[in-house]
Amino acid sequence: MAEEAEANSFLKYAAWLLAGAGALIQGAGYFVYLKGLFATPFYALIVCAVGYLLLLSICVERFKYKRKRIVSPLDRSGQKEFVYNLAHRVAAIIIAILATIALALLAFKIFSARRPEVLTRDEHEGQYKVLSPALSAVDIMDAHWQGETRATPKGTHNSIPFAEIVSANADMNNIDLSTVCALRFDLKVRPSASWAQLDEIRVHVQSFQPLPEYTAETLTQAFRPLTIYYAEIDNPSNSHTDTYRASYYFPKGEKHQLGVLQLEPNKPEPFLLIISAKTPGIYKISCDLLIRTESSAEKIEIEKSAEYLFDGNSSTEREKSSEGGK
């Protein structure tokens, strides 16, 4: 009897230890997803599913578990019967429900992160048309990429514009525009349109390369306009989209959430779009506008694509590193 009780106790503890291992594996799947350790989040879902299956198998075993009991303690024959363990059954059901919810939430996050961008892009492509300049309701003038700092990747002689990673909470009144990625343009609504609104300013990431070793050199200071607009891009493998929208604007340096902008006909509006990056690296980017008038909805490409090297080093840190290299 003692040996049988000891064996049952060992099996019980072993089962719960395996359940704990399954929970850890499922938690590891969430950790892999949140940290973006793999290029595709489906690997995180696979890890989470392995832990879920282990947990579920233990829950099923505990749900079917029966223990022995004597029918009547006064019965000297020692007759026994097998009965289900209510505590084990309740625990197994609760754990199975929680594990299922955790797996379903991760799957929802992964699939919903990919699908909305496709749906949104299809919706935009259907509503906004690319019109010829003669038919367009707006004019884009003096559009050009700014950024007076050049970066030369190690082992090459070709320099590309350098852009310091800038937070949306930075002091835009004192930001050095010569070290950021910025697109300067004027937007003018033609008199033929009685009204116009700017629905979105979008940035598209066409390619991404990891950050290399480089040297940087600032050439001149840049012009500062009255209003700055801000967009943050990222490695598409991390964010699961290649389209990013300007989210803030800074009239006279004050931060405001960017919504729909009403445009006055026949009055040029100066724009300076500052683009920052969440992940350091080399980005090839392009920008367009979504504009609506009473008679049309247009998608307008502002300027041809440009390539920038984004890094988080401040100008002071770059000077120190260049001095140390000397």
N, C-alpha and C positions, 0 to 999 in steps of 0.2 A: 504493500500500500504506500509506504514512504517513497519507494523508488518511482512508483507511478505518479505520485503527486509532484515529485521533483522534476520528472520529465515534462509534465504538463506546465509547470511553472517556467521551465526553460523555454519551451515552445512559445509561451505567452510573451515573455520578455524579448525573445528573438523576433517575433512578429512585430512588436512595437518598435524595436530598433530598426528593422527594415523600413517600417513606415516613416520613421524619422529620417532615414537616408533618402527616401523618396521625396520628402518635403524639402530637404536640403538641395537635391538635384533640381527640383522645380524652382526653388528660390535662385539657384545658380542660373537657370534659364532667364529669369527676370533680370538678374545682374548683367548677363551678357547682352541683353537687349538694351538696357538703359545706358551701358557704357559703350555700345556700338563696337564690340570687339571683333565682329565679323562684318564683311562687306555687305552681306545680306542678312536681314533680321530673321529669316526663316530658320537659320541654324539655331538661334535662341529658342524658337518655337519647338524645334526637334528636341533640344535638351529638356525643355519644360515638359514635353509630352512623355519623354522617357521617365522622368520623375513621377508624372501623373499615373502612368501605367503601373509603376511599382507600387505607388500608394493604393491604387484601385485594387490591385491583386491582393494586397494585404487586407484591405477592407472587406473584400469578398470572403477571404479565409476566416476573418474574425466574425463576419456575419453568420457564417455557417457553423461556427465553433459550438460544440456541445460539451457540457461537463457532466460528470457522473454524480449521482446522489442516491443515497439509500432511500428506498421507498418508505420504510418505517424504521426509525431508530430502535423500536422495541422488537422488531422482527429479527430473531436470531439467525435466520437464514442468510441475512445480509444481501437480500435482493436489491438490485440497483436499476436505475433507469437513466437514460440520456435526456438532458433538457438543454434548451438554448440559454445562453448567458445574456440576459437583458442589457447589462451594462456594456458588454462588448458590442452588441448590436447597435445600441444608440451611438456609441463612440464611432463605430465604423460608418454609420450613415452620415454623421456630422462631418467627419473628415472627408468622405467622398464628395459631399456637397461643396465644401470649401475648396477642395482641389479642383473640382470641375469648374467652379466660378473663376478661380485663378487662371486656369488654362484658357477659358473662354475670353476673359478680359485681355490676356496677352494676344490671342489670335485676333480679337477685335481691333486692338491697337495697331497691329501690324497690317492687317488688310485695310482698315479705314485710313491709315496713313498713306497708302498707295492710291486708293481709288478716288478720293475726292479731287485730287489734282487732275486726273484724267477727265472726270466729269466737269470740273470747273473750266478746264481748257476747252473742252468740246462746246460748252455753253458760250464761252467768249468767242470762239471761232465762228459760231453761228450768228452771234449778235453783231460783232464788230467786223467791218469790212475794210480791206486795204484799198483805198481809192487812189486814183492818179492825182498828182498835184493840181491839175486843172479843175478837178471835181471836189477836191478837199475843202472843208469849211474852215480850216486853220492853216497857218503858215508856221513852219519851224525855221528860225533864223539864228545864225551865228552859233550853230551847235558844234561843240568840240570837247574832247576829253581833256581834263586838267590833271595835274600831278607833275610837279617839277623835280621830283626825286627819281633817280634812275638806279636800278639794281642790276648787277651783273652776276649771274650764277657762276659758281666756282667751276673752272674748267672750260668756260666759254668766253667769247669776246663780244657777245651780243647782249646789250642791255635792254631791259624792259622797265616800264614805269613801276615804281615802288609805291605801295599804299600801306600806311600804318593802320592797324585795326583800331577803330574808334567806337566807343560805347555811345549809345543813344543818350546816356546821362551826362556826357561830356559837356564842358562849357563851350558852346559853339561860338561865343563872342571872341574867345581867345584861341581857338583851334588854328593850327598851322596848316593852311590849305595847300601848301607846297608838298606836304607829306601824306596826303590822302588821295583816294580815288574819287574823282568828282567829274560829273558831266554837266557842262554849262550850255544853256540854250535859252532862247527867247521864244515864247509862244504867243501868237497873235491870231485872234478870231477874226475872220473876214466880215466886212459889213453886211454881207448877204445873210448872215445868220443872226436872228434876233436874240438868241441866247445860246450858251454852250456851257457844258460842265465837264470837268476832268474827273472821270470815275476812278482811274488807277494809274499809277506810275509803276511800271513793272521792270524787273531786271531778270534776264535769263542767263543762266550759267551754261555755256556751250561745252566747256571742258574744264577739268581740274587736274592738277599735278601736285604731289606732295612738296612741302617746302624744302628747297635745297640750301646748301651753304652759299652765301652771296656777300657781296660788298655793295654799299649804297652811297650815293653822292647827291646832295641837293644843289640845284642850279640857281633858281631864282624864287622869289616870293610870288604868290598867286593873288589875283584880285578877289575881293570879298564882296558878294552881293548882299542885298538886304535880307532875303529869305533863303534858308537852307532846308532842303528836304533830305530825309535819311532813309536808307534801305540797308538791310543786313542779309548777306547771302551765306551759303554754306556749301560744303561738299555734298553734291546730290546723293551720294551713297549713304550719307548720314541722315539727311532730311527727307529722302525719298521724293524729292521734287527738284526741278531745275528752274522754277519760276518763283520769284520773290517780289513782294510788293513794298513800296515805300510806306512806312508805318508812322513816321513823325515828320513834322515840319517846325521850323524855329524862326518865327517872325521876330526880328530884333533880338535873337538869341534865346527866346523863351520857348520851351518845349511844349508842343501840342500834338494830340493824336490826329493823324491825317485821315480825313474822310473825303467826301466829294467836294471839289473846288468849283465855285462858280466863276466863270470867265467873262470879262466884259468885251463885247465886240469892238474891233478896231483899236484895241489898246494892248501894246506889247507887254507881256508879263515875263520878267526875268526869273529864271530857275537855276538853282545850283543843287544837283542831286549828289549827295555824298554817299558812297557805297562802302560799307565795311563788311568784314568776313568773320564768321564765327570760328572757322577752322583755318589756320595759316596754310598757305599754299599758293600756287600759280593758277589764276582763273582767267578764262577767256569769256568775256561777258558782252551782252548787248542789251539795249533798253528800248522799250516802246511805251506809248501812251494809249489809253482807252478813253476816247472823247465822244460825247453824245451831244447832238444838236436837235432841233425840232424836226429835222428831215433825215438825219443819218446817225449811224453809230460807227465810228472809225477806229481802226487800230493803226497807229502811226509809229514807224521806226524812227527814233530820234537821230541816231548816228550809227555808222558801221561799228562792228564789234571791236573790242580792244582787249589786250592781255595785260594783267597786272599781277605783281607779286605782293601778296598780303602777308604781313607779319605783325606781331604784337610789340616788337621792340620800339621804344621811344627814340627820338632823335638823339637824346643825351646818351642812351645806352649804345647807339650805333657809333657815336663819336668815341666813346670809351673803348669799344671793341676795335675800332679802326686804329686808335692810338696804341692799344696793346699789340696789334698786329705789326705796327711799325717797330 
